[in-house]
């Protein structure tokens, strides 16, 4: 081979090497772009799945917390209602026991005795109820409580039942 032919062969080999290198680089770039696109798609899918799973976990957590809040709120309401009923019972008893100090108490006591005798019979033995006032009556082992506390409790029970019905 002549130097000119060697030079031509060298040029052709270089061009072929450059073209081959360019094809390899282009193929590598295309492969890298495809891999990057697949990786992005996989990452997007993982992110979407994680978001769905996170939403599901968050929804479960929110549902649990909402149930706790509802239960706590119900407890708070029930405690407040019971406190109110306890205070109502106390106030009713105080108000009814105050009747014992009223100038009309002897008339009230006589009325309670008559009521007890109507329930048990005219031979019922009646006595003063202590400490609240009112009457306790007994006949043949049967008893009737017409004490002021019993009257207060009856009034309280009626009002409490009405309140509890409204609270439902």
SVG drawing of the C-alpha trace seen along z (x, -y; Angstrom):
<svg xmlns="http://www.w3.org/2000/svg" viewBox="-110 -31 114 38">
<polyline fill="none" stroke="black" stroke-width="0.4" points="0.0,0.0 1.1,-3.4 1.2,-6.2 -1.7,-7.8 -3.7,-4.6 -2.7,-4.3 -3.9,-7.8 -7.1,-7.2 -7.6,-3.9 -6.8,-5.8 -9.3,-8.5 -12.0,-5.9 -11.3,-4.0 -11.5,-7.3 -14.8,-8.2 -16.1,-4.8 -14.9,-4.9 -16.4,-8.4 -19.7,-7.3 -19.7,-4.1 -18.9,-6.1 -21.7,-8.6 -24.1,-5.8 -23.0,-4.2 -23.4,-7.6 -26.8,-8.2 -27.9,-4.7 -26.6,-5.2 -28.4,-8.5 -31.6,-7.0 -31.2,-4.1 -30.5,-6.5 -33.5,-8.6 -35.7,-5.5 -34.4,-4.3 -34.9,-7.8 -38.5,-7.8 -39.1,-4.4 -37.6,-5.4 -39.8,-8.5 -42.9,-6.5 -42.0,-4.0 -41.3,-6.9 -44.6,-8.5 -46.4,-5.2 -44.7,-4.7 -45.5,-8.2 -49.1,-7.8 -49.4,-4.4 -47.7,-5.9 -50.2,-8.8 -53.1,-6.4 -51.8,-4.3 -51.1,-7.5 -54.6,-8.7 -56.0,-5.4 -53.9,-5.4 -54.8,-9.0 -58.5,-8.2 -58.2,-5.4 -56.4,-7.6 -59.0,-10.4 -61.8,-7.9 -60.2,-6.6 -59.6,-10.1 -63.1,-11.2 -64.5,-8.2 -62.4,-9.2 -63.6,-12.8 -67.2,-11.7 -66.8,-9.3 -65.1,-12.1 -67.8,-14.6 -70.5,-12.1 -68.8,-11.5 -68.6,-15.2 -72.2,-15.7 -73.3,-12.8 -71.2,-14.0 -72.6,-17.5 -76.1,-16.1 -75.5,-14.0 -74.0,-16.9 -77.1,-19.0 -79.4,-16.2 -77.5,-15.9 -77.7,-19.7 -81.4,-19.6 -82.0,-16.9 -80.1,-18.8 -82.0,-22.0 -85.4,-20.3 -84.6,-18.7 -83.5,-22.0 -86.6,-23.7 -89.0,-21.0 -87.3,-20.7 -87.6,-24.5 -91.4,-23.8 -90.9,-22.4 -90.0,-25.9 -93.1,-27.4 -96.0,-28.6 -98.2,-26.4 -96.3,-23.2 -98.8,-21.9 -101.5,-22.1 -99.2,-20.4 -98.4,-17.7 -102.1,-17.1 -102.7,-16.7 -99.8,-14.2 -101.3,-12.2 -104.7,-12.1 -103.1,-11.0 -101.2,-8.2 -104.4,-7.0 -106.2,-7.0 -103.5,-4.7 -103.3,-2.4 -106.6,-2.8 -108.0,-4.9 -106.3,-2.9 -102.8,-3.7 -100.3,-4.9 -98.6,-8.1 -95.4,-9.6 -93.2,-12.6 -90.4,-11.8 -87.0,-13.0 -84.9,-14.8 -86.7,-16.0 -90.2,-16.4 -93.4,-14.9 -95.1,-11.7 -94.3,-8.0 -97.4,-5.8 -97.7,-2.1 -100.6,0.4 -100.3,4.2 -96.7,4.3 -97.3,2.0 -95.6,-1.4 -96.2,-4.6 -93.5,-7.3 -95.0,-10.8 -91.8,-12.4 -90.7,-15.7 -87.6,-13.9 -89.9,-11.3 -92.0,-14.1 -88.9,-15.9 -87.6,-12.7 -90.9,-12.2 -90.8,-15.7 -87.2,-15.3 -87.9,-12.0 -90.7,-13.5 -88.6,-16.5 -85.5,-14.3 -87.4,-11.9 -88.7,-14.8 -85.2,-16.3 -83.7,-12.9 -86.4,-12.4 -85.6,-15.8 -81.8,-14.9 -82.4,-11.9"/>
</svg>
